[in-house]
Amino acid sequence: MDWAANSGFKTFKDVEPKSMMDMAMIPIVDPVDIGLGSSEQGNSTPSTKPRKKTMTSVYLKFFETASDGKSRRCKFCGQSYSIATATGNLGRHLSNRHPGYDKSGDVVTSPAPQSAIVARKHQPQSQSKASQLDYNHINWLLVKWLVLASLPPATLEEKWVANSYKFLNPSVQLWSSEEYRSTFYEVFQSMQEVVRLSLEQVSSKVSITLEFWTSYEEISYMSVTCHWIDESWSFQKMMLDICHIPYPCGGAEIYHSLVKVLRSYNIENRVLSCTYDNSQSAMHAYLDGQKVGPFCYIPCSAHILNLIINDGLRTTKPVIVKIREFAMGLNASAEMAEDFAEFTAAYQELCWKMPLDTSTRWSGNYQMLDIVCKASKSMDAVIRKYETLGSRMLLSSAEKNAVSHVHRYLEPFYKTTNNMCTDKLPTVGLVLFFMDHISETIAACRDSHLYPESLKNAAKEMAEKVRGYNSQVCNIIIYMTAILDPRIKGELFPESLNSDNFLDEARTHFIRNYSTTHFPSIAGGYSAQEMDEGCNVSFAEEIARKKRRANMSSATDELTQYLSEPPAPLATDVLEWWKVNSMRYPRLSLMARDFLAVQAVAVAPEELFCAKGDEIYKQRFCMPHGSTQTLLCIRSWLQSGMKMKYKSTEIDFERLMELATSAAAADNSAHGSEKKQKH
């Protein structure tokens, strides 16, 4: 028989609430009452009558006497009673309004979060109506809150947080920070095992991405994320780990940390490519010099593009700071924002959505340029109306001209990044197509007489970064990834990749790795049926079959046939296209599943170019070392759709909240009935 059942213990999934008070504290039916018939319960009486508790020992300590000595005030809710109020009335107030106020002898919570279990002391039958709460439930709800909010356990040690819970119910006992940390570690290990088992089921190659950051403690971290395309042609990604990179945080330390993670998941021989953000220059220098690892290393195109854009913005940075101050004023003042809306309507300067994006990322910087170029009159009118802004906020003609030049020049960049942010799957082929367009835009600026010399000089630096990126991605892995995008094929990527040598290498790779391994009966030799008929096959028939196989191999060169057809429209869903056409290209589709998982970016573009990235940066920067790995990994796994697990138990938060809602409703109903009876 189960030990928990024998000892009167209950897990949180077994709990069925009877009533609840605030904060989702789940009541549990007293184990003593379970299984007893009504007649048995009626005859069950304590052998000795419990001694009545005195007012001094039980009730008085929960009330404070007023200075005039004429009234007493409840310490929990502040309700006052006359000093002559009977003891029973004070006791009823505590029982009705603050159930569980005297937890000693009523409820004992488990001393550590080993599991969501509550142990209960036996209570006399006369106290069976008192609320009996599983206080571990609220700790599990707080576990999820801390994870999703990316807050360390020390958050709950703040004095007034604890006081707030005590106000709702004085019997609440929050776990210590150490207990929360140990729980997070157990959850991390349990969920990591689920990830490991799921990767064992992946039949295709995988690609990984690396992202780097430094915390407020000046500790360097690296996140490792795995990407693949499943058999139903759905794109999948999963965080593998977050590693502390040891001093001196160079390329060698990064590489060894990466290998350790890949080996822990047993995927080091299944990785096709590694895309890394360019914040770690030592990473590329080390990898380029050592040529380590069996896979291809790719710099993040989004980070390169962000560096290129910052070069273009450099000449107008002081003006952008001034415009941002104006925009922040609009966001902070409803009156000012209303005036701005009226002016833009009067001057026909578009309709602006408030609040304005004032982030220091590319999306915010471009909106600052946009305001000057498309709502200049309205901006000037608001500044003149509000003296608090000051005349210093007014832009000169020279400043407006400079902004206009940069805005016109960088508009294609904004459209490119916006497309990357909204595209469901920014493939390598599509990104190369955009980067080629960016290269042409930079060249046009550099050679044009319409732009000022300062912007032309910036364009030279931008062009240098584009050339550096193109040289790093000029390899056979990138070529094969690009041509397997049916929208790109061999027509829409940079000239540097358009090489007959690359095409020959791609065909050789296809034949060696995909024509024979998965389809041996067609690639050569005899089929099982032919082997069975071997004794009856004539010499002439053998020759004929060899010729048929040779003709079949030539006629079914899937790669040649695929490339001979025109590219699909750019709006095409790449994975859906391959899902539909996998029957036409049974071998090539296997290769496409492997290579289309190669990532052009190491981080979601909207996290780099938009305000969303500011929040992520703050969470990572402020996270203490003891919580970084566990909390951020668990958060990522929950956001990917995984369920939280503690050891072998799945934490059913939805069920927990259902119980909380129904119990709270029952509790409110009971309070309503009491009020009616009093009236």
C-alpha positions as CSV (number, residue, x, y, z in Angstrom):
1,M,0.0,0.0,0.0
2,D,1.2,3.5,-0.8
3,W,3.1,5.2,2.0
4,A,1.4,8.5,1.4
5,A,-2.0,7.0,1.7
6,N,-1.2,5.2,4.9
7,S,0.2,8.2,6.6
8,G,-2.6,10.6,5.6
9,F,-0.4,12.5,3.1
10,K,-1.7,14.0,-0.1
11,T,0.0,15.2,-3.2
12,F,-1.2,18.5,-4.8
13,K,-2.9,16.7,-7.7
14,D,-4.9,14.6,-5.3
15,V,-6.3,17.6,-3.4
16,E,-10.0,18.5,-3.7
17,P,-10.7,21.8,-2.1
18,K,-13.7,22.6,0.2
19,S,-13.1,26.3,0.7
20,M,-10.4,28.8,0.2
21,M,-9.2,32.2,1.4
22,D,-7.4,34.5,-1.1
23,M,-4.1,33.7,-2.8
24,A,-5.2,30.3,-4.1
25,M,-4.5,28.4,-0.8
26,I,-6.0,25.0,-1.5
27,P,-8.1,23.4,1.4
28,I,-7.9,19.7,1.9
29,V,-10.5,17.4,3.4
30,D,-9.3,16.0,6.7
31,P,-8.1,12.4,6.1
32,V,-9.9,11.3,9.3
33,D,-13.2,12.2,7.7
34,I,-12.6,10.2,4.5
35,G,-14.5,6.9,4.2
36,L,-16.7,7.5,7.3
37,G,-20.4,7.0,6.9
38,S,-22.9,9.6,8.3
39,S,-23.9,7.3,11.2
40,E,-20.3,6.7,12.2
41,Q,-19.6,10.4,12.1
42,G,-22.6,11.1,14.3
43,N,-21.5,8.6,16.9
44,S,-17.9,9.7,16.9
45,T,-17.2,12.0,19.9
46,P,-13.9,12.7,21.6
47,S,-13.4,10.8,24.8
48,T,-12.4,14.0,26.6
49,K,-13.9,17.4,26.0
50,P,-11.2,19.9,24.8
51,R,-10.4,22.5,27.4
52,K,-11.8,25.9,26.4
53,K,-8.9,28.2,25.5
54,T,-8.7,31.4,27.5
55,M,-9.0,34.8,25.9
56,T,-5.5,35.8,27.0
57,S,-3.8,32.7,25.5
58,V,-5.7,32.6,22.2
59,Y,-7.5,35.7,21.2
60,L,-6.1,38.8,22.9
61,K,-2.7,38.6,21.2
62,F,-4.5,39.1,17.9
63,F,-6.0,42.4,19.1
64,E,-4.4,45.6,20.2
65,T,-6.0,47.8,22.9
66,A,-6.7,51.5,22.0
67,S,-4.9,54.2,24.0
68,D,-8.2,55.3,25.6
69,G,-8.7,51.7,26.9
70,K,-12.3,51.6,25.5
71,S,-11.8,49.5,22.4
72,R,-9.8,46.7,20.8
73,R,-8.6,46.6,17.2
74,C,-7.9,43.5,15.1
75,K,-4.3,43.4,14.0
76,F,-5.2,41.7,10.7
77,C,-8.1,43.9,9.3
78,G,-8.3,46.8,11.7
79,Q,-11.9,46.2,12.7
80,S,-12.6,47.7,16.2
81,Y,-14.7,46.2,19.0
82,S,-15.7,47.6,22.4
83,I,-13.5,46.6,25.3
84,A,-16.6,44.9,26.8
85,T,-17.1,42.6,23.7
86,A,-17.5,39.0,24.8
87,T,-14.6,36.6,24.2
88,G,-16.8,34.4,21.9
89,N,-17.4,37.4,19.6
90,L,-13.7,38.0,19.2
91,G,-13.1,34.3,18.5
92,R,-15.9,34.2,15.9
93,H,-14.4,37.2,14.2
94,L,-11.0,35.5,13.9
95,S,-12.5,32.2,12.8
96,N,-14.8,33.8,10.1
97,R,-12.6,36.6,8.8
98,H,-9.1,35.1,9.4
99,P,-9.3,31.3,9.2
100,G,-6.0,29.6,10.2
101,Y,-5.1,32.6,12.4
102,D,-3.8,30.2,15.0
103,K,-1.9,27.6,13.0
104,S,-0.3,25.8,16.0
105,G,-1.9,22.4,16.3
106,D,-3.9,22.9,13.1
107,V,-1.7,22.7,10.1
108,V,1.9,21.7,9.6
109,T,3.5,22.3,6.3
110,S,6.3,20.2,5.0
111,P,9.6,21.7,6.2
112,A,11.2,21.6,2.7
113,P,9.8,21.6,-0.8
114,Q,10.5,17.9,-1.4
115,S,7.1,17.7,-3.1
116,A,3.7,19.3,-3.0
117,I,2.7,17.3,0.2
118,V,1.0,18.4,3.3
119,A,1.1,16.6,6.6
120,R,-1.7,17.2,9.0
121,K,-2.2,16.7,12.7
122,H,-5.4,15.0,13.8
123,Q,-8.0,17.6,14.9
124,P,-10.9,17.2,17.3
125,Q,-14.3,16.8,15.6
126,S,-15.4,20.2,17.0
127,Q,-12.8,22.0,14.9
128,S,-13.5,20.2,11.6
129,K,-15.1,23.3,10.1
130,A,-11.9,25.4,10.4
131,S,-10.1,26.0,7.1
132,Q,-7.3,23.5,6.5
133,L,-4.9,24.8,3.9
134,D,-2.1,23.3,1.8
135,Y,0.4,26.2,2.0
136,N,2.8,24.4,-0.4
137,H,0.4,25.2,-3.2
138,I,1.0,29.0,-2.9
139,N,4.8,28.3,-3.0
140,W,4.4,26.4,-6.2
141,L,2.4,29.2,-7.7
142,L,5.2,31.5,-6.7
143,V,7.7,29.2,-8.3
144,K,6.0,29.7,-11.6
145,W,5.6,33.5,-11.1
146,L,9.4,33.8,-10.4
147,V,10.2,31.8,-13.5
148,L,8.0,33.7,-15.9
149,A,8.9,37.0,-14.5
150,S,12.6,36.1,-14.4
151,L,13.0,37.1,-10.8
152,P,15.5,35.5,-8.4
153,P,14.2,33.7,-5.2
154,A,15.6,36.5,-3.1
155,T,12.7,38.6,-4.3
156,L,10.4,36.9,-1.8
157,E,12.8,37.7,1.1
158,E,11.8,41.4,0.8
159,K,10.1,42.3,4.1
160,W,7.0,43.8,2.7
161,V,6.3,41.0,0.3
162,A,6.2,38.6,3.2
163,N,4.1,41.0,5.2
164,S,1.5,41.2,2.4
165,Y,1.1,37.4,2.5
166,K,0.8,37.5,6.3
167,F,-1.9,40.1,6.0
168,L,-3.9,37.9,3.7
169,N,-3.4,34.9,6.1
170,P,-1.0,34.8,9.0
171,S,-0.6,31.1,8.6
172,V,1.2,31.4,5.3
173,Q,4.7,30.1,5.4
174,L,6.8,30.9,2.3
175,W,9.8,28.8,1.6
176,S,13.3,30.2,2.2
177,S,15.4,31.3,-0.8
178,E,17.5,28.2,-0.4
179,E,14.4,26.0,-0.7
180,Y,13.3,27.8,-3.8
181,R,16.7,27.5,-5.3
182,S,16.8,23.7,-4.6
183,T,13.3,23.4,-6.1
184,F,14.4,25.3,-9.3
185,Y,17.4,23.0,-9.6
186,E,15.2,19.9,-9.3
187,V,12.8,21.3,-11.9
188,F,15.7,22.2,-14.2
189,Q,17.1,18.7,-14.1
190,S,13.7,17.1,-14.6
191,M,12.9,19.2,-17.6
192,Q,16.3,18.9,-19.1
193,E,15.9,15.2,-19.1
194,V,12.7,15.6,-21.1
195,V,14.6,17.7,-23.6
196,R,17.3,15.1,-23.8
197,L,14.8,12.3,-24.5
198,S,13.0,14.4,-27.1
199,L,16.2,15.1,-29.0
200,E,16.8,11.3,-29.2
201,Q,13.7,11.1,-31.3
202,V,14.9,13.6,-33.9
203,S,15.9,11.8,-37.1
204,S,17.3,14.8,-39.0
205,K,20.5,16.9,-38.6
206,V,20.2,19.8,-36.2
207,S,21.7,23.3,-36.1
208,I,22.6,25.4,-33.0
209,T,22.7,29.1,-32.2
210,L,24.8,30.8,-29.5
211,E,24.0,34.1,-27.8
212,F,26.4,35.9,-25.3
213,W,25.9,38.4,-22.6
214,T,27.5,39.7,-19.4
215,S,25.6,40.1,-16.1
216,Y,25.8,42.9,-13.5
217,E,28.3,40.7,-11.7
218,E,30.5,40.8,-14.8
219,I,30.0,37.1,-15.4
220,S,29.9,36.0,-19.0
221,Y,27.2,33.6,-20.2
222,M,26.4,31.7,-23.4
223,S,23.0,30.3,-24.3
224,V,22.9,27.2,-26.6
225,T,19.7,26.6,-28.6
226,C,19.0,23.7,-30.9
227,H,17.0,24.0,-34.1
228,W,15.5,21.3,-36.4
229,I,12.6,20.5,-38.8
230,D,10.5,17.6,-37.8
231,E,9.0,14.9,-40.0
232,S,5.7,16.9,-40.4
233,W,7.8,19.9,-41.7
234,S,7.3,22.0,-38.6
235,F,10.2,24.1,-37.4
236,Q,11.3,23.3,-33.8
237,K,13.7,24.9,-31.4
238,M,14.7,24.2,-27.9
239,M,17.0,25.8,-25.4
240,L,19.7,23.3,-24.4
241,D,21.6,25.1,-21.7
242,I,23.0,28.4,-20.4
243,C,26.7,28.2,-19.6
244,H,29.0,30.3,-17.5
245,I,32.0,31.0,-19.7
246,P,35.1,30.8,-17.4
247,Y,37.9,33.4,-17.4
248,P,39.4,34.7,-19.7
249,C,36.2,34.1,-21.7
250,G,38.1,33.7,-25.0
251,G,37.3,31.5,-28.0
252,A,38.9,28.4,-26.5
253,E,36.7,28.7,-23.3
254,I,33.6,29.2,-25.5
255,Y,34.3,26.3,-27.7
256,H,35.0,23.9,-24.8
257,S,31.8,25.0,-23.0
258,L,29.9,24.4,-26.2
259,V,31.3,20.9,-26.7
260,K,30.4,20.0,-23.1
261,V,26.7,20.9,-23.7
262,L,26.5,19.0,-27.0
263,R,28.0,15.9,-25.5
264,S,25.6,16.0,-22.6
265,Y,22.8,15.7,-25.1
266,N,24.7,13.2,-27.3
267,I,24.3,15.4,-30.4
268,E,27.9,16.5,-31.1
269,N,27.9,14.3,-34.3
270,R,24.5,15.5,-35.6
271,V,25.2,19.2,-35.7
272,L,25.3,20.7,-39.1
273,S,26.0,24.4,-38.3
274,C,26.6,26.8,-35.4
275,T,25.3,30.4,-35.8
276,Y,26.8,32.8,-33.2
277,D,26.2,36.5,-32.4
278,N,29.0,38.8,-33.1
279,S,29.3,40.3,-29.7
280,Q,32.2,37.9,-29.0
281,S,34.9,38.8,-31.5
282,A,37.2,36.2,-29.8
283,M,34.8,33.5,-30.9
284,H,35.3,34.1,-34.6
285,A,39.0,34.7,-34.3
286,Y,39.5,31.3,-32.5
287,L,37.2,29.3,-34.7
288,D,38.7,30.8,-37.9
289,G,42.2,30.1,-36.8
290,Q,41.7,26.6,-35.4
291,K,39.0,25.4,-37.8
292,V,37.7,23.4,-34.9
293,G,34.6,21.2,-34.8
294,P,32.9,19.1,-37.5
295,F,30.3,21.7,-38.4
296,C,30.1,25.1,-40.1
297,Y,30.3,28.4,-38.1
298,I,28.1,31.3,-39.3
299,P,28.1,34.9,-38.0
300,C,24.7,36.3,-37.1
301,S,23.4,38.4,-40.0
302,A,21.1,40.4,-37.7
303,H,24.0,41.5,-35.5
304,I,26.0,42.4,-38.6
305,L,23.1,44.4,-40.0
306,N,22.7,46.2,-36.7
307,L,26.3,47.3,-36.7
308,I,26.0,48.5,-40.3
309,I,22.9,50.5,-39.4
310,N,24.6,52.1,-36.4
311,D,27.4,53.3,-38.7
312,G,24.7,55.0,-40.8
313,L,23.1,56.6,-37.8
314,R,26.3,58.0,-36.3
315,T,26.1,61.4,-38.0
316,T,22.7,62.1,-36.6
317,K,23.0,60.6,-33.1
318,P,23.0,64.0,-31.3
319,V,19.8,65.0,-33.1
320,I,18.1,61.7,-32.4
321,V,18.8,62.2,-28.7
322,K,17.0,65.6,-28.9
323,I,14.0,64.1,-30.8
324,R,13.8,61.2,-28.3
325,E,13.5,63.7,-25.4
326,F,10.6,65.3,-27.2
327,A,8.9,61.9,-27.9
328,M,9.3,60.9,-24.3
329,G,7.5,64.1,-23.3
330,L,4.6,63.2,-25.5
331,N,4.4,59.7,-24.0
332,A,4.4,61.2,-20.4
333,S,1.8,63.9,-21.0
334,A,-1.7,63.0,-22.2
335,E,-2.4,66.8,-22.8
336,M,0.7,67.2,-24.9
337,A,0.0,64.0,-26.8
338,E,-3.6,65.2,-27.5
339,D,-2.2,68.5,-28.8
340,F,0.3,66.7,-31.1
341,A,-2.6,64.6,-32.5
342,E,-4.6,67.8,-33.2
343,F,-1.6,69.5,-34.9
344,T,-0.9,66.4,-37.1
345,A,-4.5,66.3,-38.2
346,A,-4.5,70.0,-39.0
347,Y,-1.2,69.8,-40.9
348,Q,-2.2,66.4,-42.5
349,E,1.0,64.8,-41.1
350,L,-0.3,61.3,-40.7
351,C,-1.9,59.7,-37.6
352,W,0.6,58.6,-35.0
353,K,0.1,55.7,-32.6
354,M,0.8,56.5,-29.0
355,P,2.9,55.8,-27.1
356,L,5.8,56.4,-29.5
357,D,8.6,53.9,-29.6
358,T,11.4,55.7,-27.8
359,S,13.7,52.7,-27.3
360,T,17.4,53.1,-28.2
361,R,17.2,50.2,-30.6
362,W,16.8,50.5,-34.3
363,S,13.0,50.6,-34.3
364,G,13.0,53.5,-31.9
365,N,15.8,55.4,-33.7
366,Y,14.0,55.1,-37.0
367,Q,10.8,56.4,-35.5
368,M,12.7,59.5,-34.2
369,L,13.8,60.1,-37.8
370,D,10.2,59.5,-39.0
371,I,8.8,62.2,-36.7
372,V,11.1,64.9,-38.1
373,C,10.5,63.8,-41.7
374,K,6.7,63.3,-41.5
375,A,5.5,65.5,-38.6
376,S,8.0,68.3,-38.5
377,K,5.4,71.1,-38.3
378,S,3.5,69.5,-35.5
379,M,6.6,68.8,-33.5
380,D,7.6,72.5,-33.8
381,A,4.1,73.6,-32.8
382,V,4.0,71.5,-29.7
383,I,7.5,72.7,-28.6
384,R,6.5,76.3,-29.0
385,K,3.3,75.8,-27.0
386,Y,4.9,74.1,-24.1
387,E,7.6,76.2,-22.4
388,T,8.8,73.3,-20.3
389,L,10.3,71.8,-23.5
390,G,12.3,74.9,-24.2
391,S,13.4,76.4,-27.5
392,R,16.5,74.3,-27.4
393,M,14.3,71.4,-28.6
394,L,13.6,73.2,-31.9
395,L,15.6,71.7,-34.7
396,S,17.6,73.9,-37.0
397,S,17.3,73.7,-40.8
398,A,20.7,72.0,-41.0
399,E,19.6,69.4,-38.5
400,K,16.4,68.7,-40.3
401,N,18.3,68.3,-43.6
402,A,20.7,65.9,-42.0
403,V,17.9,63.8,-40.6
404,S,16.1,63.9,-44.0
405,H,19.2,62.5,-45.8
406,V,19.7,59.7,-43.3
407,H,16.0,58.8,-43.2
408,R,15.9,58.5,-47.0
409,Y,19.2,56.5,-47.1
410,L,18.2,54.1,-44.3
411,E,14.6,53.5,-45.4
412,P,15.5,50.3,-47.3
413,F,17.3,49.1,-44.1
414,Y,14.1,49.6,-42.1
415,K,12.0,47.7,-44.6
416,T,14.6,44.9,-44.5
417,T,14.7,44.6,-40.7
418,N,10.9,44.8,-40.6
419,N,10.6,41.9,-43.0
420,M,13.1,39.9,-41.0
421,C,11.1,40.5,-37.8
422,T,7.8,39.5,-39.3
423,D,9.0,36.5,-41.4
424,K,8.0,33.3,-39.7
425,L,11.2,31.6,-40.9
426,P,14.0,34.0,-42.0
427,T,16.0,31.4,-44.0
428,V,19.6,31.8,-45.0
429,G,18.6,32.2,-48.6
430,L,16.2,35.0,-47.8
431,V,18.7,36.8,-45.6
432,L,21.4,36.6,-48.2
433,F,18.9,38.1,-50.7
434,F,18.3,41.0,-48.4
435,M,22.0,41.5,-47.6
436,D,22.7,41.7,-51.3
437,H,20.1,44.4,-51.6
438,I,21.7,46.2,-48.6
439,S,25.1,46.0,-50.4
440,E,23.6,47.6,-53.5
441,T,22.0,50.4,-51.4
442,I,25.3,51.2,-49.7
443,A,27.1,51.3,-53.1
444,A,24.5,53.7,-54.5
445,C,24.9,56.1,-51.6
446,R,28.7,56.0,-51.8
447,D,28.6,56.9,-55.5
448,S,25.8,59.5,-55.4
449,H,26.2,63.2,-55.4
450,L,22.9,63.7,-53.5
451,Y,24.2,62.7,-50.1
452,P,26.6,64.7,-47.9
453,E,30.2,63.7,-47.6
454,S,29.8,62.6,-43.9
455,L,27.2,60.0,-45.0
456,K,29.3,58.8,-47.9
457,N,32.2,58.2,-45.4
458,A,29.8,56.2,-43.2
459,A,28.8,54.2,-46.3
460,K,32.4,53.2,-46.8
461,E,32.5,51.7,-43.3
462,M,29.2,50.0,-43.9
463,A,30.4,48.5,-47.1
464,E,33.4,47.1,-45.4
465,K,31.2,45.2,-42.9
466,V,29.1,43.8,-45.7
467,R,32.2,42.5,-47.5
468,G,33.4,40.9,-44.2
469,Y,30.1,39.2,-43.7
470,N,30.0,37.9,-47.3
471,S,33.4,36.5,-47.0
472,Q,32.5,34.6,-43.8
473,V,29.4,33.0,-45.4
474,C,31.0,32.1,-48.7
475,N,31.1,28.3,-48.2
476,I,29.4,25.1,-49.4
477,I,27.0,24.7,-46.4
478,I,25.6,28.2,-47.0
479,Y,25.3,27.6,-50.7
480,M,23.4,24.3,-50.2
481,T,21.1,26.0,-47.6
482,A,20.4,28.9,-50.0
483,I,19.5,26.8,-53.1
484,L,17.2,24.6,-51.1
485,D,15.0,27.6,-50.4
486,P,12.5,27.2,-53.3
487,R,12.1,31.0,-53.4
488,I,15.9,31.6,-53.9
489,K,17.4,28.6,-55.7
490,G,20.4,29.8,-57.7
491,E,19.1,33.1,-58.8
492,L,18.6,35.5,-55.9
493,F,21.7,35.3,-53.8
494,P,25.1,37.2,-54.0
495,E,27.3,36.7,-57.0
496,S,30.1,35.5,-54.7
497,L,28.1,32.3,-54.1
498,N,27.1,31.7,-57.7
499,S,29.9,29.3,-58.5
500,D,29.9,26.1,-60.6
501,N,32.3,24.6,-58.1
502,F,29.8,25.0,-55.4
503,L,27.1,23.4,-57.5
504,D,29.3,20.4,-58.3
505,E,30.1,20.1,-54.5
506,A,26.4,20.3,-53.7
507,R,25.6,17.5,-56.2
508,T,28.4,15.3,-54.9
509,H,27.2,15.8,-51.3
510,F,23.6,15.0,-52.3
511,I,24.6,11.8,-54.1
512,R,27.0,10.7,-51.3
513,N,24.7,11.4,-48.4
514,Y,21.1,11.2,-49.6
515,S,20.9,9.1,-52.8
516,T,22.3,5.9,-51.4
517,T,21.8,5.9,-47.6
518,H,18.0,6.3,-47.6
519,F,17.2,4.5,-50.9
520,P,19.7,1.6,-51.4
521,S,17.5,-0.4,-53.7
522,I,17.6,2.2,-56.4
523,A,21.1,3.4,-55.9
524,G,22.8,0.2,-57.0
525,G,22.9,-3.5,-56.7
526,Y,19.9,-5.8,-56.9
527,S,16.6,-5.4,-55.0
528,A,15.2,-8.1,-52.8
529,Q,12.9,-9.3,-55.5
530,E,15.7,-9.5,-58.1
531,M,17.8,-11.5,-55.7
532,D,15.0,-14.0,-55.3
533,E,14.8,-14.3,-59.1
534,G,18.5,-14.5,-59.5
535,C,18.6,-18.1,-60.7
536,N,16.1,-17.3,-63.5
537,V,17.7,-14.0,-64.8
538,S,19.6,-14.4,-68.1
539,F,22.9,-12.7,-68.9
540,A,21.1,-10.4,-71.4
541,E,18.5,-9.5,-68.7
542,E,21.3,-8.5,-66.3
543,I,22.8,-6.1,-68.9
544,A,19.3,-4.6,-69.6
545,R,18.7,-4.0,-66.0
546,K,22.0,-2.2,-65.5
547,K,21.2,0.1,-68.4
548,R,17.7,0.8,-67.0
549,R,19.3,1.7,-63.6
550,A,21.8,4.1,-65.2
551,N,18.9,5.8,-67.2
552,M,16.8,5.9,-64.0
553,S,19.6,7.5,-62.1
554,S,20.1,10.2,-64.8
555,A,16.4,10.8,-65.2
556,T,15.8,11.1,-61.5
557,D,18.5,13.6,-60.7
558,E,16.3,15.4,-58.3
559,L,18.7,18.3,-57.6
560,T,19.0,19.1,-61.3
561,Q,15.3,18.9,-61.9
562,Y,14.6,21.1,-58.8
563,L,17.0,23.8,-59.9
564,S,15.7,23.8,-63.5
565,E,12.3,25.0,-62.4
566,P,11.6,28.7,-61.7
567,P,11.7,29.9,-58.1
568,A,8.6,30.0,-56.0
569,P,7.1,33.5,-55.2
570,L,8.8,35.2,-52.2
571,A,5.5,35.0,-50.2
572,T,5.7,31.2,-50.3
573,D,5.8,29.3,-47.0
574,V,9.1,27.4,-47.5
575,L,8.3,24.4,-45.2
576,E,4.8,24.1,-46.6
577,W,6.2,24.0,-50.1
578,W,8.6,21.2,-49.2
579,K,5.8,19.3,-47.4
580,V,3.7,19.4,-50.6
581,N,6.6,18.6,-52.9
582,S,8.4,15.9,-50.8
583,M,6.8,13.2,-52.9
584,R,8.3,14.7,-56.1
585,Y,11.7,15.0,-54.4
586,P,11.8,12.2,-51.9
587,R,15.7,12.3,-51.6
588,L,16.2,16.0,-51.9
589,S,13.5,16.7,-49.3
590,L,15.5,14.8,-46.7
591,M,18.5,17.1,-47.5
592,A,16.2,20.1,-47.3
593,R,15.0,19.1,-43.9
594,D,18.6,19.1,-42.7
595,F,19.8,22.3,-44.3
596,L,16.8,24.6,-43.9
597,A,17.3,24.3,-40.2
598,V,20.6,26.2,-40.6
599,Q,20.0,29.6,-38.9
600,A,21.0,32.9,-40.5
601,V,20.4,34.7,-37.1
602,A,21.5,33.7,-33.6
603,V,18.8,35.7,-32.0
604,A,15.2,36.5,-33.0
605,P,15.4,39.7,-35.1
606,E,12.7,41.5,-33.1
607,E,14.7,41.0,-29.9
608,L,17.6,42.8,-31.5
609,F,15.9,45.5,-33.5
610,C,12.8,46.3,-31.4
611,A,12.0,47.4,-27.9
612,K,11.3,43.8,-26.8
613,G,15.1,43.3,-26.6
614,D,15.4,45.9,-23.8
615,E,13.3,43.9,-21.4
616,I,15.2,40.7,-22.2
617,Y,18.5,42.5,-21.7
618,K,17.4,43.8,-18.3
619,Q,16.3,40.4,-17.1
620,R,19.6,38.8,-18.1
621,F,21.7,41.6,-16.8
622,C,20.0,41.7,-13.3
623,M,19.9,37.9,-12.8
624,P,22.3,36.7,-10.0
625,H,24.7,33.9,-10.9
626,G,22.9,31.3,-8.7
627,S,19.7,31.6,-10.6
628,T,20.7,32.4,-14.2
629,Q,20.9,28.9,-15.6
630,T,17.9,27.3,-13.9
631,L,15.4,30.2,-14.2
632,L,16.2,31.2,-17.7
633,C,16.2,27.6,-19.0
634,I,13.0,26.7,-17.3
635,R,11.4,29.9,-18.6
636,S,12.4,29.1,-22.1
637,W,11.1,25.5,-21.9
638,L,7.8,26.7,-20.5
639,Q,7.4,29.2,-23.3
640,S,8.1,26.5,-25.8
641,G,5.1,24.5,-24.5
642,M,6.7,22.1,-22.1
643,K,5.0,21.4,-18.7
644,M,6.9,22.0,-15.5
645,K,8.2,18.9,-13.9
646,Y,9.5,18.2,-10.4
647,K,11.3,14.9,-10.4
648,S,8.8,12.5,-12.0
649,T,5.7,14.7,-11.2
650,E,4.2,17.1,-13.7
651,I,3.0,20.3,-12.0
652,D,-0.6,20.9,-13.3
653,F,-0.9,24.6,-12.8
654,E,-4.1,24.8,-14.8
655,R,-5.8,22.3,-12.5
656,L,-4.4,24.1,-9.5
657,M,-6.0,27.3,-10.6
658,E,-9.3,25.6,-11.4
659,L,-9.4,24.3,-7.8
660,A,-8.4,27.8,-6.5
661,T,-11.2,29.5,-8.4
662,S,-13.9,27.0,-7.4
663,A,-12.8,27.1,-3.8
664,A,-12.7,30.9,-3.7
665,A,-16.2,31.0,-5.1
666,A,-17.4,28.6,-2.4
667,D,-15.7,30.7,0.3
668,N,-17.3,33.9,-1.0
669,S,-20.7,32.2,-1.0
670,A,-20.2,31.1,2.6
671,H,-19.3,34.6,3.7
672,G,-22.4,35.9,1.9
673,S,-24.6,33.5,3.8
674,E,-23.1,34.6,7.1
675,K,-23.8,38.2,6.3
676,K,-27.5,37.4,5.5
677,Q,-27.9,35.5,8.7
678,K,-26.5,38.5,10.7
679,H,-29.0,40.8,9.0
